[in-house]
Amino acid sequence: MTDPGSGSAPAEVNAFAGFGLPGRPGSDEFWAAARTPVSVPADGGWLTLFLWRGSPADIGFESWSPPIPLRRWADTDCWYAEVRMPARLRVTYRFLAGDAACADPFNPAGAGADRSIAATPDAPAQPHWPVIGPDDVLPLPRTRLRWAGGRLGGRRTVRVHPVGGGGPVVLLLDGDDWLHLHPAMTAFESAVAAGELAPVTLVFLPAKDRQAEFGCRPELWEAVRDELLPLVAQSGVPADLDRLVVAGQSLGGLSAMYAALEFPDLVSRIACQSASFWWTPGALDLADPLGGPVGGAIAARLRRGPDLSALRCAFDVGEHEARMLPHCELAEALTERAGATVRVSRSASDHDRAGWRHALLRDVAWALA
């Protein structure tokens, strides 16, 4: 594409016709039709156009790329970036303008109030996840449990929702993200209604200090066993506490695997997306946390020969997470060698909750099969 550069006269040609946008950039006709991101094939992947109106800004991606600055089209109010994306990518992003961050006003697919979701045309569909705009208010479960004090200290609100009448407990780590950024309640209801998942009871567990709570330490799981699950049992919500699935992402996935190893009587079904199997004590204080021993503390524990024959474990990691893959691949292989029933998959994403969403539904269903 030819860019006239800032300060020169606007080109009379339709600069973004290749992306299906009419009119001269900055014109009323152009802005009336503006919808982005939009992708066209390029070099085995995609060239994706992002638009912004008004002032200088960068695109901030969740994990896939460093911030990308937008360019101004001549002396108009049109700012844009043409971003090369690989095949099969779904990613969360937002616009960074000065000290402010906001969702893409030309993209109807949001994740919370200040984030949007982009997907290349070849990214697999996520049929149970509705398109949610930044101004939409997500539904919240009616049942709220006040969990105070105990082993973890402090207070937190845990929400509980029976899907399809309730059933086995699905404990969602980082529960606030699945309430306020991605509508897990709606997605699980859709999957149950479609017959792809048996009725379950969702328990949304918020984290107060992820690094402390999700490291390989027993306090969280002692508290879940001795404090949280009894609260769920007393809540009046139908819940089968004998069939528990723990679902976690990143450090949450690490914690789910730790629980399966150290609390096998409590946790025997887990779904781990992009689990932080690079973790070792002190790794988070290093300049390169992923640069330590492959498989980290979990691989070291698995090499000691635990009997995991009672465990059903679903692993998923983004196919674009190049540095995560060796850590995850080793943990997957060692878990299967220890006797667990293992499912391994790769999502069309980087380290991003927008890519983990489909795996969450699919892998919970598999864990309960």
Phi, psi and chi 1 to 4 in degrees:
 res  aa     phi    psi   chi1   chi2   chi3   chi4
   1 MET       -  142.0  173.6  173.8  -64.8      -
   2 THR   -88.9  127.4  -60.1      -      -      -
   3 ASP  -111.0  118.2 -179.9    0.5      -      -
   4 PRO   -67.7  -15.5   26.9  -34.9      -      -
   5 GLY    83.1  154.1      -      -      -      -
   6 SER   -62.6  132.5  178.4      -      -      -
   7 GLY    97.5  -15.3      -      -      -      -
   8 SER   -90.0  169.1   63.7      -      -      -
   9 ALA   -68.2  140.3      -      -      -      -
  10 PRO   -59.4  138.8  -19.7   31.4      -      -
  11 ALA   -68.7  142.8      -      -      -      -
  12 GLU   -80.5  -18.0  -65.9  -57.9  -35.8      -
  13 VAL   -72.8  161.3  -62.2      -      -      -
  14 ASN   -79.2   96.5 -179.1  -11.9      -      -
  15 ALA   -63.6  -31.3      -      -      -      -
  16 PHE  -112.6   28.2  -60.7  112.1      -      -
  17 ALA   -60.0  -33.7      -      -      -      -
  18 GLY   -62.5  -20.3      -      -      -      -
  19 PHE   -98.8    6.8  -66.4   99.3      -      -
  20 GLY    82.3   18.1      -      -      -      -
  21 LEU  -102.9  129.9  -65.1  175.7      -      -
  22 PRO   -87.7  162.8   34.1  -35.9      -      -
  23 GLY    82.0  167.0      -      -      -      -
  24 ARG   -76.8  134.1  177.6  171.0   54.1   82.8
  25 PRO   -51.1  131.4  -27.6   36.1      -      -
  26 GLY    93.1  -12.1      -      -      -      -
  27 SER   -78.5  163.4   66.9      -      -      -
  28 ASP   -61.0  -40.3  -69.5  -16.5      -      -
  29 GLU   -61.2  -41.6  178.0 -171.6   11.3      -
  30 PHE   -63.2  -49.9  176.8   82.2      -      -
  31 TRP   -69.3  -29.6  -72.6  123.4      -      -
  32 ALA   -64.1  -28.9      -      -      -      -
  33 ALA  -101.8   -4.2      -      -      -      -
  34 ALA   -62.9  123.6      -      -      -      -
  35 ARG  -142.8  122.8  -63.0  -69.5 -176.5  -87.4
  36 THR  -143.1  164.7   64.9      -      -      -
  37 PRO   -76.9  152.9   26.8  -33.1      -      -
  38 VAL  -135.3  138.0   58.4      -      -      -
  39 SER  -118.8  147.0  -59.7      -      -      -
  40 VAL  -128.8  150.3  -64.5      -      -      -
  41 PRO   -61.3  143.5  -21.3   33.0      -      -
  42 ALA  -161.5  116.8      -      -      -      -
  43 ASP    53.2   45.0  -58.3  -35.9      -      -
  44 GLY    79.6   -3.5      -      -      -      -
  45 GLY  -131.6 -132.8      -      -      -      -
  46 TRP  -143.3  144.3  -57.8   92.7      -      -
  47 LEU  -104.5  119.3 -173.7   65.3      -      -
  48 THR  -117.0  128.5  -58.7      -      -      -
  49 LEU   -94.5  130.8  175.3   68.0      -      -
  50 PHE  -118.8  139.1  -66.5   83.8      -      -
  51 LEU  -121.5  148.8  -66.3  174.5      -      -
  52 TRP  -145.5  142.9  173.5 -107.7      -      -
  53 ARG  -116.3  124.1 -172.6  175.0 -170.5  179.4
  54 GLY   124.2  -63.5      -      -      -      -
  55 SER  -143.6  166.2   59.7      -      -      -
  56 PRO   -58.1  144.5  -22.7   32.8      -      -
  57 ALA  -161.5  163.9      -      -      -      -
  58 ASP  -118.4  158.2  -64.9  -19.8      -      -
  59 ILE   -95.8  122.3  -51.0  172.3      -      -
  60 GLY  -103.9  116.1      -      -      -      -
  61 PHE   -93.6  151.3  -69.6   96.1      -      -
  62 GLU   -57.9  -46.4 -168.7   86.5  -12.0      -
  63 SER  -156.6  -20.8   63.0      -      -      -
  64 TRP   -69.4  -32.3  167.0   72.6      -      -
  65 SER  -148.2  150.5  166.7      -      -      -
  66 PRO   -63.2  165.6  -16.2   28.4      -      -
  67 PRO   -55.3  141.5  -26.1   35.3      -      -
  68 ILE  -115.5  121.3  -65.9  176.9      -      -
  69 PRO   -73.0  144.1   24.4  -32.0      -      -
  70 LEU   -85.2  151.9  -60.9  172.0      -      -
  71 ARG  -109.4  149.4  -57.1  169.5   67.5 -171.6
  72 ARG   -92.3  137.9 -172.2 -179.8 -175.0 -174.2
  73 TRP   -87.1  106.5 -175.8  -92.8      -      -
  74 ALA    51.0 -136.6      -      -      -      -
  75 ASP  -104.7   29.4   56.8   -3.6      -      -
  76 THR   -89.7 -178.4   71.3      -      -      -
  77 ASP   -93.6   15.8   61.3   -6.1      -      -
  78 CYS   -95.3  118.8  176.2      -      -      -
  79 TRP  -115.5  143.7  -65.1   75.4      -      -
  80 TYR  -152.4  163.3   72.6   98.5      -      -
  81 ALA  -144.5  137.2      -      -      -      -
  82 GLU  -105.6  109.3  -66.0  172.0  -57.8      -
  83 VAL  -108.8  125.5  179.4      -      -      -
  84 ARG   -79.5  123.7  -66.6 -164.5  175.4  -86.0
  85 MET  -121.2  146.1  -70.4 -177.5  159.7      -
  86 PRO   -74.2  169.0   29.7  -35.7      -      -
  87 ALA   -62.5  147.0      -      -      -      -
  88 ARG    57.6   78.1  -69.4  172.6   45.4   86.9
  89 LEU  -142.9  131.2  178.2   66.9      -      -
  90 ARG  -124.3  130.5 -179.3  173.3  -83.3  104.3
  91 VAL  -146.3  146.2   64.1      -      -      -
  92 THR   -92.3  140.2  -56.6      -      -      -
  93 TYR  -150.1  169.2   70.0   98.9      -      -
  94 ARG  -154.6  165.0   54.3 -174.3  176.7  172.2
  95 PHE   -95.5  135.3  -74.1  109.3      -      -
  96 LEU  -112.2  108.2  -51.9  172.2      -      -
  97 ALA  -120.2  103.0      -      -      -      -
  98 GLY    64.5 -127.4      -      -      -      -
  99 ASP   -91.0    1.2  -64.9  -29.7      -      -
 100 ALA  -101.7  152.3      -      -      -      -
 101 ALA  -131.7  137.9      -      -      -      -
 102 CYS  -150.2  162.8   66.7      -      -      -
 103 ALA   -72.1  166.9      -      -      -      -
 104 ASP   -77.5  114.8 -175.4  -15.7      -      -
 105 PRO   -67.3  -13.8   24.2  -33.2      -      -
 106 PHE  -101.0    7.9  -57.5  112.2      -      -
 107 ASN  -122.0  118.9 -177.9   -4.5      -      -
 108 PRO   -75.1  -12.7   27.0  -34.5      -      -
 109 ALA   -93.4  109.4      -      -      -      -
 110 GLY  -113.8  170.0      -      -      -      -
 111 ALA  -141.7   88.8      -      -      -      -
 112 GLY    81.7 -173.3      -      -      -      -
 113 ALA   -76.1  -22.4      -      -      -      -
 114 ASP  -129.6   24.1   63.6   -5.8      -      -
 115 ARG  -135.8  153.2  -63.6  172.8  176.2   86.3
 116 SER  -129.2  166.4  -62.8      -      -      -
 117 ILE  -121.7  128.4  -61.6  173.3      -      -
 118 ALA  -113.1  141.6      -      -      -      -
 119 ALA  -138.1  133.4      -      -      -      -
 120 THR   -68.4  155.2   57.8      -      -      -
 121 PRO   -58.7  -23.2  -28.2   37.1      -      -
 122 ASP   -95.4    3.9   55.5   -9.3      -      -
 123 ALA   -68.2  135.3      -      -      -      -
 124 PRO   -58.9  148.4  -22.3   33.2      -      -
 125 ALA   -67.6  155.4      -      -      -      -
 126 GLN  -123.6   77.6  -63.8 -179.0  -23.6      -
 127 PRO   -63.9  -25.4   22.2  -33.5      -      -
 128 HIS   -92.2   -3.1  -61.2  -62.4      -      -
 129 TRP  -100.2  111.4  -65.2   87.9      -      -
 130 PRO   -70.6  156.6   27.7  -35.0      -      -
 131 VAL   -75.2  119.0  174.0      -      -      -
 132 ILE  -118.0  124.0  -60.2  -65.7      -      -
 133 GLY   -83.2  164.3      -      -      -      -
 134 PRO   -64.4  -21.1   20.3  -31.6      -      -
 135 ASP   -95.5   -4.1  -63.7  -34.1      -      -
 136 ASP   -75.6  143.9  -68.5  -26.2      -      -
 137 VAL  -100.3  121.4  177.3      -      -      -
 138 LEU   -77.9  147.0  -58.4 -171.4      -      -
 139 PRO   -68.4  147.9   26.0  -33.9      -      -
 140 LEU  -122.3  145.9  -65.3  175.8      -      -
 141 PRO   -59.8  146.9  -22.3   33.4      -      -
 142 ARG   -73.6  -32.7  -65.4  179.9  179.4  177.2
 143 THR   -84.9  123.4  -59.2      -      -      -
 144 ARG  -122.0  129.1  -63.2 -176.3  -62.3  172.5
 145 LEU  -107.0  128.4  -54.0 -179.0      -      -
 146 ARG   -89.9  109.8  -58.0  -64.8 -172.4 -176.7
 147 TRP  -106.9  112.5 -173.4   14.8      -      -
 148 ALA  -126.4  146.5      -      -      -      -
 149 GLY    66.7 -140.8      -      -      -      -
 150 GLY    71.1 -157.9      -      -      -      -
 151 ARG   -64.6  -33.4  -74.8  178.4  175.1   82.1
 152 LEU   -88.2  -17.1  -61.0 -179.8      -      -
 153 GLY    71.7  166.7      -      -      -      -
 154 GLY    71.1 -171.8      -      -      -      -
 155 ARG  -128.7  147.2  -61.6  179.9  179.0 -179.9
 156 ARG  -150.5  155.4   64.9 -170.0   79.4 -161.9
 157 THR  -103.3  122.9  -61.8      -      -      -
 158 VAL  -110.0  124.2  176.9      -      -      -
 159 ARG   -98.9  145.8  -67.2 -173.9 -179.7  -98.8
 160 VAL  -130.1  134.7 -178.2      -      -      -
 161 HIS  -140.9  119.6  180.0   67.3      -      -
 162 PRO   -80.7  127.3   28.9  -30.7      -      -
 163 VAL  -105.0  126.9 -178.6      -      -      -
 164 GLY    64.8   28.9      -      -      -      -
 165 GLY    96.5   -8.0      -      -      -      -
 166 GLY    93.1  160.6      -      -      -      -
 167 GLY  -179.3 -142.1      -      -      -      -
 168 PRO   -53.9  145.5  -24.5   33.9      -      -
 169 VAL   -78.4  130.3  169.4      -      -      -
 170 VAL  -111.2  109.5  177.8      -      -      -
 171 LEU   -90.1  111.1 -176.7   63.5      -      -
 172 LEU   -95.4  106.6  -61.8  176.0      -      -
 173 LEU   -70.0  157.1  -57.1 -176.7      -      -
 174 ASP    54.2   44.9  -72.7  -50.3      -      -
 175 GLY   -58.8  -31.4      -      -      -      -
 176 ASP   -64.4  -33.3  -80.6   -5.0      -      -
 177 ASP   -63.6  -37.5  -72.6  -10.4      -      -
 178 TRP   -80.6   -7.0  -64.7  114.8      -      -
 179 LEU   -96.0  -43.4  -74.6  172.7      -      -
 180 HIS  -108.2  -19.1  -57.2  -62.2      -      -
 181 LEU  -106.6  -41.9  -59.9 -178.0      -      -
 182 HIS  -129.9  126.0  -61.0  -83.6      -      -
 183 PRO   -78.1   74.1   30.7  -35.4      -      -
 184 ALA   -62.7  -35.6      -      -      -      -
 185 MET   -58.7  -47.2 -166.5  172.1   88.4      -
 186 THR   -65.9  -41.4  -58.0      -      -      -
 187 ALA   -65.9  -43.1      -      -      -      -
 188 PHE   -64.6  -39.6  -88.5   88.1      -      -
 189 GLU   -61.9  -40.2  -72.0  175.2  -17.8      -
 190 SER   -64.4  -43.4  175.1      -      -      -
 191 ALA   -65.3  -38.8      -      -      -      -
 192 VAL   -67.2  -43.3  168.8      -      -      -
 193 ALA   -62.6  -31.5      -      -      -      -
 194 ALA   -82.0   -2.9      -      -      -      -
 195 GLY    78.3   14.6      -      -      -      -
 196 GLU   -91.6   -6.7  -62.1  176.4   17.7      -
 197 LEU  -152.1  136.7  175.6   67.9      -      -
 198 ALA   -71.6  158.3      -      -      -      -
 199 PRO   -54.8  141.6  -28.2   37.0      -      -
 200 VAL  -140.7  168.5  -65.2      -      -      -
 201 THR  -118.1  116.4  -63.7      -      -      -
 202 LEU   -85.9  132.4  -57.4  176.7      -      -
 203 VAL  -121.2  113.7  177.2      -      -      -
 204 PHE   -93.4  104.2  -63.4   85.0      -      -
 205 LEU   -97.3  110.4  175.6   59.2      -      -
 206 PRO   -78.6  150.2   29.8  -33.6      -      -
 207 ALA  -101.0  138.3      -      -      -      -
 208 LYS   -97.7  -34.5  -61.8 -176.7   79.1   70.4
 209 ASP  -144.3   92.3 -176.1  -19.5      -      -
 210 ARG   -59.5  -43.9  -61.2 -176.2   74.9 -109.1
 211 GLN   -63.5  -39.6  -66.0 -174.5   14.7      -
 212 ALA   -75.8  -43.0      -      -      -      -
 213 GLU   -77.6  -34.2  -66.3  174.4   10.7      -
 214 PHE   -97.1    1.6  -68.5  160.9      -      -
 215 GLY   -69.3  173.7      -      -      -      -
 216 CYS   -79.1   75.9  -66.8      -      -      -
 217 ARG  -134.6  151.4  -62.5  171.1   53.8 -174.2
 218 PRO   -82.5  -17.6   29.5  -35.6      -      -
 219 GLU   -57.9  -43.1  -70.3   84.9   -5.6      -
 220 LEU   -59.8  -45.7  171.4   64.4      -      -
 221 TRP   -77.9  -27.9  -64.0  102.9      -      -
 222 GLU   -64.1  -41.3  -68.6  170.0  -12.3      -
 223 ALA   -68.6  -39.9      -      -      -      -
 224 VAL   -60.7  -46.5  167.2      -      -      -
 225 ARG   -65.7  -47.2  179.1 -168.2   63.2 -162.6
 226 ASP   -93.4  -18.8  -60.1  -23.3      -      -
 227 GLU  -122.7  -52.9  -59.0  168.2   16.3      -
 228 LEU   -71.3  -51.4  176.4   58.6      -      -
 229 LEU   -62.7  -36.8  -67.1 -178.2      -      -
 230 PRO   -61.0  -35.3  -28.7   37.3      -      -
 231 LEU   -63.1  -41.4  -77.4  176.4      -      -
 232 VAL   -61.9  -42.4  173.9      -      -      -
 233 ALA   -62.3  -32.8      -      -      -      -
 234 GLN   -88.7   -2.7  -62.0  162.3   15.6      -
 235 SER   -76.4  -17.3   68.9      -      -      -
 236 GLY    86.6   -5.3      -      -      -      -
 237 VAL   -82.8  130.0  177.4      -      -      -
 238 PRO   -57.8  126.3  -21.7   32.5      -      -
 239 ALA  -157.3  127.3      -      -      -      -
 240 ASP   -91.8   98.0  179.6   -0.8      -      -
 241 LEU   -75.7  -13.3  -61.6  176.5      -      -
 242 ASP   -81.1  -12.4  -66.5  -32.2      -      -
 243 ARG  -123.6   94.2  -60.5 -178.2   69.6 -155.4
 244 LEU  -112.5  130.9  169.8   68.4      -      -
 245 VAL  -113.5  131.0 -179.6      -      -      -
 246 VAL  -106.6  124.5  177.2      -      -      -
 247 ALA  -118.7  126.5      -      -      -      -
 248 GLY  -146.6  155.1      -      -      -      -
 249 GLN  -125.1  144.4  -60.5   76.1   37.0      -
 250 SER    58.7 -122.9 -166.2      -      -      -
 251 LEU   -62.0  -29.0  -74.8  171.2      -      -
 252 GLY   -65.1  -36.5      -      -      -      -
 253 GLY   -66.6  -38.5      -      -      -      -
 254 LEU   -58.3  -46.4  170.0   78.6      -      -
 255 SER   -64.7  -37.6 -172.2      -      -      -
 256 ALA   -61.7  -43.3      -      -      -      -
 257 MET   -66.5  -40.7 -172.2   69.7 -151.6      -
 258 TYR   -59.0  -44.0  169.5   81.1      -      -
 259 ALA   -62.2  -40.1      -      -      -      -
 260 ALA   -63.8  -34.3      -      -      -      -
 261 LEU   -76.8  -42.3  -75.5  165.1      -      -
 262 GLU  -101.3  -15.6  -56.2  -59.0  -26.2      -
 263 PHE  -131.1   57.1  -65.5   82.0      -      -
 264 PRO   -63.8  -25.8   23.9  -34.5      -      -
 265 ASP   -72.5  -19.2  -67.3  -21.2      -      -
 266 LEU   -97.5  -44.0  174.1   68.2      -      -
 267 VAL  -121.1  112.4  177.4      -      -      -
 268 SER  -129.9    5.2   60.4      -      -      -
 269 ARG  -139.1  121.4  -60.3  173.9  179.7   86.2
 270 ILE  -137.3  151.8   59.3  175.4      -      -
 271 ALA  -127.7  114.8      -      -      -      -
 272 CYS  -115.2  118.1  -57.9      -      -      -
 273 GLN  -108.0  124.2  -73.3   96.1   46.9      -
 274 SER    47.2   48.5  -62.0      -      -      -
 275 ALA   -63.2  144.0      -      -      -      -
 276 SER   -82.3   65.9  -60.6      -      -      -
 277 PHE   -76.0    2.7  -68.4  134.7      -      -
 278 TRP   -78.4  -11.3   47.4  -96.5      -      -
 279 TRP   -64.5  133.1 -173.4   93.8      -      -
 280 THR  -137.2  160.4   57.5      -      -      -
 281 PRO   -55.6  126.9  -26.3   35.5      -      -
 282 GLY    87.5   -5.8      -      -      -      -
 283 ALA   -62.0  -34.3      -      -      -      -
 284 LEU   -69.5  -13.9  -72.8  164.0      -      -
 285 ASP   -90.8   -4.3  -62.9  -35.6      -      -
 286 LEU   -86.5  156.1  -58.9  176.3      -      -
 287 ALA   -64.2  -32.4      -      -      -      -
 288 ASP  -127.7   85.1 -178.8   13.4      -      -
 289 PRO   -58.7  -29.7  -23.3   34.3      -      -
 290 LEU   -84.6    0.3  -83.0   70.2      -      -
 291 GLY   -88.6    4.1      -      -      -      -
 292 GLY   -86.0 -159.0      -      -      -      -
 293 PRO   -58.3  136.6  -19.0   29.9      -      -
 294 VAL   -62.7  129.7  176.3      -      -      -
 295 GLY    85.3  -12.2      -      -      -      -
 296 GLY    53.4 -148.4      -      -      -      -
 297 ALA   -67.2  -30.6      -      -      -      -
 298 ILE   -67.3  -44.2  -69.9  -65.5      -      -
 299 ALA   -61.7  -40.3      -      -      -      -
 300 ALA   -62.0  -40.4      -      -      -      -
 301 ARG   -67.8  -40.1  174.9   67.8  176.7   85.6
 302 LEU   -66.7  -31.5  -72.8  166.5      -      -
 303 ARG   -68.4  -14.8  -71.4 -168.0 -178.9   97.5
 304 ARG   -81.8    3.4  -63.0 -157.7  -68.4  -89.8
 305 GLY    79.5   46.1      -      -      -      -
 306 PRO   -68.9  155.1   29.0  -35.9      -      -
 307 ASP   -93.1  106.4  176.3   10.8      -      -
 308 LEU  -108.1   27.0  -61.1 -176.9      -      -
 309 SER   -64.9  -19.3   57.0      -      -      -
 310 ALA   -92.0    0.6      -      -      -      -
 311 LEU   -96.6  132.8  175.5   64.6      -      -
 312 ARG  -107.6  121.0  -71.8  179.7   67.7   84.2
 313 CYS  -133.4  120.3  178.7      -      -      -
 314 ALA  -104.4  124.0      -      -      -      -
 315 PHE  -110.4  137.2  -66.2  108.9      -      -
 316 ASP  -141.8  144.0 -175.3   85.3      -      -
 317 VAL  -147.7  150.2   64.4      -      -      -
 318 GLY   -67.4  134.4      -      -      -      -
 319 GLU   -67.0  -14.6   60.5 -167.1   54.8      -
 320 HIS   -97.1    4.7  -58.6  -66.9      -      -
 321 GLU   -87.5   72.7  -63.6 -174.5   74.8      -
 322 ALA   -58.0  -41.3      -      -      -      -
 323 ARG   -80.5  -20.6  -62.8 -162.1   65.8 -155.2
 324 MET   -78.5  -30.5  -72.0  -77.8  -72.0      -
 325 LEU   -56.7  -47.0  -74.4  169.8      -      -
 326 PRO   -59.3  -40.0  -23.2   34.2      -      -
 327 HIS   -63.7  -45.1  -64.3  -76.2      -      -
 328 CYS   -69.8  -40.7  -68.0      -      -      -
 329 GLU   -61.8  -39.9  -72.3  168.0   -7.6      -
 330 LEU   -68.2  -43.9  179.8   58.5      -      -
 331 ALA   -62.1  -39.7      -      -      -      -
 332 GLU   -60.9  -47.9  -67.7  160.7   -0.8      -
 333 ALA   -64.8  -42.3      -      -      -      -
 334 LEU   -69.0  -34.3  -68.8  173.8      -      -
 335 THR   -64.9  -43.5  -59.1      -      -      -
 336 GLU   -66.0  -38.8 -170.8  166.1   23.6      -
 337 ARG   -63.0  -29.3 -172.9 -177.8  -54.4  171.1
 338 ALA   -79.8    1.8      -      -      -      -
 339 GLY   104.1   -1.5      -      -      -      -
 340 ALA   -70.6  153.0      -      -      -      -
 341 THR   -84.5  117.4  -58.3      -      -      -
 342 VAL  -121.2  139.2  170.2      -      -      -
 343 ARG  -120.6  131.9  174.8 -168.8  175.1  103.0
 344 VAL  -123.2  132.4  173.2      -      -      -
 345 SER  -146.4  167.9   60.0      -      -      -
 346 ARG  -129.9  133.8  -58.1  -70.2 -179.0 -107.1
 347 SER   -99.5  157.2  -73.0      -      -      -
 348 ALA   -82.2   68.5      -      -      -      -
 349 SER  -160.5  175.4   68.2      -      -      -
 350 ASP  -102.2 -148.3 -159.1  -86.6      -      -
 351 HIS   -84.9   82.6 -159.9   71.7      -      -
 352 ASP  -152.9  128.5 -167.3  -46.5      -      -
 353 ARG   -61.8  -27.3 -155.2  165.6  -64.1  -86.2
 354 ALA   -63.6  -28.8      -      -      -      -
 355 GLY   -86.4  -21.3      -      -      -      -
 356 TRP   -82.2  -13.0  -61.3  -28.9      -      -
 357 ARG   -61.6  -47.1  -55.4 -169.1  -50.1  179.4
 358 HIS   -66.1  -41.3 -179.8   68.9      -      -
 359 ALA   -60.9  -33.8      -      -      -      -
 360 LEU   -58.9  -50.8  174.5   64.2      -      -
 361 LEU   -65.4  -49.5  -62.5  174.4      -      -
 362 ARG   -61.0  -43.9 -179.8 -159.7   61.8 -150.3
 363 ASP   -77.1  -30.9  -69.5  -11.2      -      -
 364 VAL   -64.3  -42.6  165.3      -      -      -
 365 ALA   -60.5  -42.2      -      -      -      -
 366 TRP   -66.3  -42.3  176.1   85.9      -      -
 367 ALA   -61.4  -29.8      -      -      -      -
 368 LEU   -92.5   -3.1  -73.4  169.6      -      -
 369 ALA   -64.7      -      -      -      -      -
